[in-house]
Amino acid sequence: MTDRVHLGFEVGTGQEVSVPMHHAIVSGVTGLSGKTTAISAMLSRLPDGYRSLVFSTKRGEISFEGAHEAQPFYKATVDWEYVSGVLEAARKEKLKFERSWIIKASRGATSLRDVYQNIVTALESEGKPLRGLDESVWTVLRAYFEKVLPELESQPWASTLDLVQGVNVMRLEHLSEEVQGLVIAASLEEAHRAMSHVILVIPEAWAYVPQQRGSPVKWAAQHIIRQGRARGVFLWLDSQDVTSVAKDVLKSVDLWILGRQREVNEVRRILDQIPATQKPRPSDVMTLGVGQFYVAAEDWC
């Protein structure tokens, strides 16, 4: 039998609602839907044997009282796809033609410092200054690494990802968004490699697992979303909206917990996710209260 977690009660009937353990997205307008509180409650009721890891990226987020504090973990994975995702996250736009330069910079590298050194070497190639497109691309790549590397190399990273039973919180508020993404990605990869029966909660999924560009978190999330279920490794995505989250990830999500929205197109997309012939009206979604959600799981809503 599939492991299940208690979510809440059906409005009107009071019937208990439980949902299967699966990849999930919880969405709704921040501050008006209660999505973070809902996630906290679900994590407190996980089946025996499950652990969870929540990444705290903003000051003032819910504290997950009583949670174990996991030390920030980072171990670089260096290949050109990973480096591409790092750069797209930093630039907040999709790379267009720079991929061949990134492949060259990543060749033979075992760390991001090695990638940076390859870039510097390319800029100083044969003692002659570069011109045109070569100079532009290598200069942009060097500027990014000169921004991120000092922060990466100055932090006391944990060498192992140690999680206890129950809820674990990794506090990343003191780090830049670029480095937060690298730490989240490294933690996802390590959990995917070495763990079973663990829930990994990604906040602000629209920022870390975006639709329009790459990111190191998106790169790692795709591995878990395709392969993690067999070992009970699940992603729970927390996002104000669904539209901005990567569809390559969402297409493998079977548990949708959908809260209050006001933007008309977002409401329409939410209704599209509900597998029922008698669907709520748009006004029903727009007027949901705090802690009220439409839940689409298995073959029911």
KAKA-V646106 format. One record per residue. RES is the residue in one small letter. OMEGA is omega in whole degrees, -180 to 180 (NA if undefined). Layout:
# KAKA-V646106
RES,OMEGA + RES,OMEGA
This chain:
# KAKA-V646106
m,-180 + t,174 + d,-178 + r,178 + v,178 + h,-179 + l,-177 + g,-177 + f,-179 + e,178 + v,178 + g,-177 + t,-175 + g,-179 + q,-180 + e,178 + v,172 + s,-176 + v,180 + p,173 + m,-178 + h,170 + h,-172 + a,167 + i,176 + v,-175 + s,178 + g,-179 + v,-178 + t,179 + g,-177 + l,-178 + s,180 + g,-174 + k,-179 + t,176 + t,178 + a,178 + i,179 + s,-180 + a,180 + m,-180 + l,180 + s,-177 + r,-178 + l,175 + p,179 + d,177 + g,180 + y,170 + r,176 + s,176 + l,179 + v,177 + f,180 + s,-171 + t,-178 + k,175 + r,178 + g,177 + e,178 + i,-168 + s,-175 + f,-174 + e,179 + g,-179 + a,174 + h,180 + e,179 + a,180 + q,178 + p,-176 + f,176 + y,172 + k,-173 + a,166 + t,-173 + v,163 + d,-169 + w,178 + e,178 + y,-180 + v,176 + s,179 + g,177 + v,-177 + l,178 + e,177 + a,-178 + a,-176 + r,-178 + k,174 + e,-178 + k,176 + l,-177 + k,-174 + f,-171 + e,-171 + r,-178 + s,177 + w,-180 + i,177 + i,178 + k,-178 + a,-177 + s,-175 + r,177 + g,-177 + a,174 + t,178 + s,176 + l,174 + r,176 + d,178 + v,179 + y,-179 + q,176 + n,178 + i,178 + v,179 + t,179 + a,180 + l,-179 + e,-175 + s,174 + e,176 + g,-179 + k,179 + p,178 + l,179 + r,170 + g,-173 + l,179 + d,-179 + e,-178 + s,-177 + v,-179 + w,-180 + t,178 + v,180 + l,180 + r,-179 + a,179 + y,-177 + f,178 + e,176 + k,-171 + v,-173 + l,180 + p,179 + e,178 + l,-173 + e,-179 + s,-176 + q,177 + p,-175 + w,171 + a,-180 + s,176 + t,178 + l,-175 + d,179 + l,176 + v,174 + q,-178 + g,-173 + v,174 + n,178 + v,175 + m,-174 + r,-176 + l,-174 + e,-176 + h,-176 + l,175 + s,-179 + e,179 + e,-178 + v,173 + q,-180 + g,179 + l,-179 + v,178 + i,-180 + a,180 + a,-180 + s,177 + l,-179 + e,-180 + e,177 + a,179 + h,-177 + r,-164 + a,-171 + m,171 + s,178 + h,179 + v,176 + i,-179 + l,-173 + v,-180 + i,178 + p,175 + e,-174 + a,177 + w,-179 + a,-174 + y,177 + v,-170 + p,179 + q,-167 + q,-178 + r,178 + g,172 + s,178 + p,179 + v,179 + k,180 + w,180 + a,-178 + a,-180 + q,177 + h,-177 + i,-175 + i,-179 + r,-170 + q,-170 + g,-172 + r,-177 + a,-180 + r,179 + g,176 + v,-172 + f,172 + l,168 + w,-177 + l,178 + d,-176 + s,177 + q,178 + d,180 + v,-172 + t,-173 + s,-177 + v,-174 + a,-179 + k,177 + d,177 + v,-175 + l,-177 + k,176 + s,179 + v,-178 + d,-179 + l,-177 + w,180 + i,-162 + l,-177 + g,-174 + r,173 + q,177 + r,-177 + e,-169 + v,-179 + n,178 + e,177 + v,-180 + r,179 + r,176 + i,-179 + l,178 + d,-178 + q,-175 + i,-175 + p,-180 + a,179 + t,177 + q,-175 + k,173 + p,173 + r,176 + p,-179 + s,178 + d,178 + v,-177 + m,-175 + t,175 + l,178 + g,176 + v,-180 + g,176 + q,-177 + f,162 + y,-176 + v,177 + a,-178 + a,-180 + e,-180 + d,-177 + w,175 + c,NA
